Amino acid sequence: MKKHMQFTAIGLLAASVCACSDSEPVLTRHDWSDMEYFASQDADKQDIFYKPAVGFVGDPMPFFDPVDNDFKILYLQDYRPNQAYVYHPIWAVSTRDGASYQAMGELVPTGNAAEIDAAIGTGSTIYHQGTYYTFYTGHSANKANTGGINEAVLLCTSSDFKTWTKDRNLMITGEAEYDVNDFRDPFVYRADDGSFRMLVSTRRNGKGVLAEYSSDNLLDWKSEGVFMTMMWDRFYECPDLFKMGDWWYLVYSEQHNAIRRVQYFKGRTIDELRACTANDAGLWPDSHEGFLDSRGLYAGKTASDGTDRYIWGWCASRAGFNTTGYRDWAGNLVCHKLIQHSDGSLTLGEAPAVAKLFGEYSSIADFNLEGDTHKLLPRLGYVNRATFTVKTSGREDRFGISLARGNDSRKYYTLMVNPEGPDRRKINLEEEGPDGSGFMPDNDSYLFDTPADGVYNITLVTDNSVVALYINDVLCYTNRIYGIAMNPWSVNCYGGNIEVSDMNISK
């Protein structure tokens, strides 16, 4: 281990009684040389997985700005508590790489309680002939003031991405064709024929559909009917349509409580993409129903700089800042990079710029674990990145990574790489220890293939309580686990034998 990366009792104890930066809570005295659990708190400022100083990030609307040559991530600002009826103005951050962000503040305020945009919902931005057009959802809880309409598509424009003007002459509703209560999340793109197209999440005769509209000038819109039906009783929020290489993709967030994840469909043509759900066909794009992450990431939408495409979603905070608490609406902004495989399927990986944020790495000597054993590892900091390799001796061998764990912990949280038969694996989140409740429902990943050689190349990034785990370019797992900062962690074996090698950690 490099000397300057070692934790020392003197150095950390000094940090606990001296003035800390604004981004870190003041620590109480603690004997950092032991391996006991420390009741830490999240820092106020989180940059890798961005959170505003006040409130939380809801529903990102990423857009690549061809003028500034950067990504602008518009989002719904969740103050928590929000005002009654009037909530979720559009705020924004900018980034060039998905790793470092610059706050831009409020761009589009809400209307008043009597207006259709008393509350604002998801939308999208497009740039055309010197003007930025942001289409967004207006939501009113008082339909008596809005002609019986609960939701509508609205427009605001800007010449500089700073000052925005609402266009009160444009309002698209679902009257006559669609559900006026669910008519939202407009996504606008340029079609191959040069026209502009808009997708809207709505319902027709009780069934979820994506409605399609066309325009030549972004101001006058014509209905083109149903673009795509939604499977069974599902409802696709935050639709995002794009072409990547030879494939068309629809990325969406499934609202149904039984799913509640970011998913995608693919097709070599638009018609082939639309056919994936026609008559509830269920033509899934891969072996795990198009899931891109766990339930820890929601409302994911993408943007590309012409070379790489990234997805931004939010990782929910949890009630009471407790890992077992229910998921709140909104949280931290999380970015992953899209990985396109030879068959057109997609997975998510680490944004390359995240790794570059970290400095010197300390190394942990290789070790083996056999039977029901674990190795407790040195305390993490507030923001951490660890890379290592785990090799299993058999296809049924089970291993895990425990966080927020001390040698005296009555309970802690384990990312269990669990065999689901000899050929498949998935991540389960388990509350382990004498007081642990075991398997935590609705926190597992999608299924992925067991590596033929038993080798798992793992990258683990933690920013306070937000966790992102990547395995072999085939699995991305995002979740919220409190108590990681300033605590030991471990790698565990549950029967069988595992070899852990090439472990490098940067704080």
ZIZIBEL-V99716 format. One record per residue. N is the residue number from 1. PHI is phi as a letter, one per 30 degrees, with the letter a starting at -180 (999 if undefined). PSI is psi in degrees with one decimal (* if undefined). Layout:
# ZIZIBEL-V99716
n phi psi
N PHI PSI
N PHI PSI
This chain:
# ZIZIBEL-V99716
n phi psi
1 999 134.5
2 d 136.5
3 e -42.2
4 d -6.5
5 c -5.3
6 d 141.9
7 d 135.9
8 b 147.2
9 d -38.7
10 d -48.9
11 d -45.2
12 d -32.8
13 d -36.6
14 d -40.2
15 d -26.5
16 d -19.4
17 c -7.4
18 c 170.3
19 d 127.9
20 c 166.9
21 d 165.2
22 d -18.2
23 c -3.0
24 b 138.6
25 d 154.5
26 d 130.1
27 c 147.1
28 d 167.2
29 d 139.3
30 a 143.2
31 d 93.2
32 d -6.8
33 d -14.8
34 d -179.2
35 c 28.6
36 d 157.7
37 d 139.4
38 c 128.7
39 d 82.9
40 d 168.6
41 b 156.6
42 d 146.3
43 d 156.1
44 d -31.3
45 c 126.2
46 b 124.4
47 c -38.7
48 d -49.4
49 c 87.6
50 e 140.0
51 b 133.6
52 d 160.1
53 d -32.3
54 b 127.9
55 i -161.0
56 b 166.7
57 c 127.3
58 c 152.4
59 g 85.1
60 d 146.2
61 b 79.4
62 d 147.2
63 a 130.0
64 d 121.0
65 d 109.7
66 d -14.9
67 d -52.0
68 d -7.3
69 h 44.7
70 b 172.5
71 c 133.0
72 c 122.7
73 c 97.1
74 d 149.5
75 a 163.4
76 d 117.5
77 d 118.3
78 c 108.2
79 d -38.9
80 h 87.5
81 d 147.6
82 c 162.4
83 d 151.4
84 d 131.7
85 i -28.8
86 c 105.2
87 a 165.0
88 i 58.5
89 d 162.0
90 c 120.5
91 c 178.3
92 a 157.2
93 b 160.4
94 b 151.8
95 a 150.5
96 c -14.7
97 b 1.0
98 i 11.3
99 b -35.5
100 b 136.8
101 b 148.8
102 c 121.0
103 d 138.1
104 c -4.3
105 i -159.3
106 d 131.7
107 c -48.0
108 b 111.3
109 d 162.2
110 d 164.5
111 d -172.6
112 d 176.0
113 d -19.1
114 c -3.8
115 c 161.1
116 d -26.6
117 c 38.9
118 e -39.1
119 c 145.8
120 c 140.8
121 b -179.9
122 e 153.0
123 a -151.4
124 a 162.4
125 b 143.2
126 b 147.1
127 c 132.8
128 a 121.6
129 h 50.9
130 i 3.2
131 b 137.7
132 c 130.3
133 c 119.6
134 c 115.4
135 c 135.8
136 b 170.2
137 c 130.0
138 c 133.5
139 b 125.0
140 b 130.3
141 d -9.2
142 c 86.0
143 d -16.7
144 d -26.0
145 d -10.2
146 b 30.5
147 i 29.2
148 i 7.1
149 c 128.8
150 c -37.5
151 b 146.9
152 a 158.8
153 c 128.3
154 b 170.9
155 b 140.6
156 b 152.8
157 b 160.0
158 a 149.5
159 c -14.0
160 b 4.2
161 i 14.7
162 c -52.0
163 c 122.4
164 c 142.8
165 b 126.6
166 d 132.4
167 c 97.8
168 d -2.1
169 d -14.8
170 c 121.0
171 a 115.4
172 c 128.2
173 b 171.5
174 c 9.4
175 e 139.9
176 i -35.9
177 c -36.8
178 b -178.7
179 d 123.8
180 d -12.9
181 c -26.6
182 b 92.9
183 a 93.6
184 a -177.7
185 h 51.3
186 d 135.2
187 b 121.8
188 c 135.1
189 b 166.9
190 c 121.8
191 d 167.3
192 d -26.8
193 d 4.1
194 j -13.2
195 d 162.4
196 c 141.1
197 b 146.8
198 b 131.8
199 c 138.8
200 b 132.5
201 d 123.6
202 a -167.9
203 b 148.4
204 b 120.3
205 h 38.2
206 i -9.7
207 c 138.7
208 d 135.6
209 b 160.6
210 c 113.7
211 d 149.2
212 b 139.0
213 b 154.6
214 b 154.2
215 a 151.0
216 c -13.2
217 b 4.7
218 i 4.2
219 c -36.9
220 c 118.6
221 c 140.3
222 c 135.4
223 d 133.4
224 c 13.3
225 i -157.4
226 d 124.2
227 d -41.8
228 a 135.0
229 d 160.6
230 c 146.3
231 d 135.1
232 h -124.3
233 c 21.6
234 d 163.8
235 b 121.6
236 c 109.1
237 d 161.9
238 h 53.6
239 d 148.1
240 b 114.9
241 c 132.9
242 a 162.3
243 c 135.1
244 b 111.1
245 i -126.7
246 c 6.9
247 b 144.6
248 c 142.7
249 b 144.9
250 c 114.7
251 c 137.0
252 a 166.5
253 c 122.3
254 d 118.6
255 d -26.7
256 e 132.7
257 e -26.6
258 d -15.8
259 c -70.1
260 h 55.5
261 b 168.6
262 d 128.8
263 b 176.5
264 a 159.0
265 b 159.9
266 b 155.3
267 a 150.0
268 d -18.3
269 b 166.8
270 d -41.8
271 d -39.4
272 d -36.2
273 d -45.7
274 d -31.5
275 d -15.2
276 d -29.0
277 c -1.7
278 e 129.9
279 h 34.1
280 h 41.1
281 d -37.4
282 i 47.4
283 d 85.3
284 d 150.5
285 d -10.1
286 a -169.1
287 d 2.7
288 b 40.9
289 h 27.3
290 i 11.7
291 d 134.9
292 c -16.8
293 a -174.4
294 d -174.8
295 d -6.5
296 d -13.2
297 c 130.2
298 b 161.8
299 h 38.9
300 d 131.5
301 b 159.4
302 c 164.1
303 a 151.1
304 b 143.7
305 c 10.5
306 j -15.3
307 c -53.5
308 c 150.3
309 c 133.8
310 b 157.7
311 b 136.9
312 c 131.7
313 b -177.0
314 c 142.1
315 c 116.4
316 d 140.8
317 d 168.9
318 b 147.9
319 e 131.7
320 i 11.7
321 h 47.2
322 b 131.6
323 e -28.4
324 c -1.8
325 d 160.5
326 d 155.3
327 d 127.9
328 d 166.4
329 d 122.9
330 i 162.5
331 l -127.5
332 c 148.2
333 d 122.5
334 c 133.9
335 c 135.2
336 b 160.3
337 c 138.5
338 d 134.9
339 c 120.7
340 c 125.6
341 c 169.2
342 d -27.0
343 d 7.6
344 i -9.2
345 d 157.0
346 c 144.1
347 b 174.4
348 c 143.7
349 b 177.6
350 d 137.4
351 d 122.4
352 e -33.6
353 d -21.3
354 d -45.0
355 d -33.5
356 d -13.4
357 d -21.4
358 c 148.0
359 c -131.6
360 d 144.3
361 c 143.8
362 c 146.6
363 c 144.3
364 c 131.6
365 e 145.3
366 e 148.0
367 b 157.1
368 c 147.6
369 b 138.4
370 b 140.7
371 i -153.0
372 c 83.9
373 b 167.5
374 b 162.9
375 b 118.5
376 d 129.6
377 c 158.1
378 e 158.6
379 e 141.2
380 d 166.5
381 c -159.2
382 d -36.1
383 b 127.5
384 b 152.3
385 b 124.8
386 b 136.7
387 b 139.2
388 a 168.9
389 b 134.9
390 c 128.6
391 c 122.5
392 c 151.9
393 d -19.4
394 b 159.9
395 d -13.5
396 c -0.2
397 d 138.1
398 c 137.7
399 b 167.4
400 a 166.9
401 b 117.6
402 c 136.1
403 b 160.5
404 h 46.6
405 b 131.9
406 c 172.6
407 d -6.6
408 c 9.7
409 d 131.9
410 d -22.4
411 a 153.2
412 a 174.1
413 c 127.9
414 c 129.4
415 d 97.4
416 d 118.8
417 d 92.7
418 c 129.3
419 d 130.6
420 c 63.2
421 j 178.9
422 d -17.4
423 c -8.9
424 b 154.6
425 b 162.5
426 a 162.0
427 d 126.3
428 c 143.2
429 c 122.9
430 b 137.0
431 c 104.1
432 c 177.8
433 j 169.9
434 e -33.0
435 c 9.0
436 d 152.7
437 c -1.4
438 i -144.7
439 e 130.9
440 c 109.3
441 e 152.4
442 i 21.7
443 b 9.7
444 d 162.3
445 d -175.5
446 d 166.5
447 d 143.4
448 b 159.8
449 d 137.3
450 d 126.5
451 e 133.5
452 d -33.4
453 c 2.6
454 i 13.5
455 c 127.2
456 c 109.9
457 c 116.7
458 c 135.0
459 b 128.3
460 b 121.4
461 c 128.9
462 b 133.3
463 b 95.7
464 h -114.0
465 c -1.9
466 c 130.4
467 b 134.4
468 b 124.0
469 c 132.2
470 b 137.2
471 b 120.2
472 h 26.7
473 i 16.4
474 c -13.9
475 b 135.3
476 b 131.3
477 b 116.9
478 c 139.4
479 a 174.7
480 c 119.6
481 b 116.8
482 d 153.0
483 j 9.5
484 d -43.6
485 e 135.0
486 i 19.6
487 b 153.7
488 d 167.7
489 b 175.0
490 b 159.0
491 c 134.9
492 b 147.3
493 c 139.2
494 b 76.2
495 i 161.6
496 i -148.4
497 a 136.4
498 b 149.0
499 c 127.6
500 c 124.9
501 b 166.0
502 h 39.9
503 d 122.1
504 b 134.1
505 b 133.3
506 b 137.5
507 c *
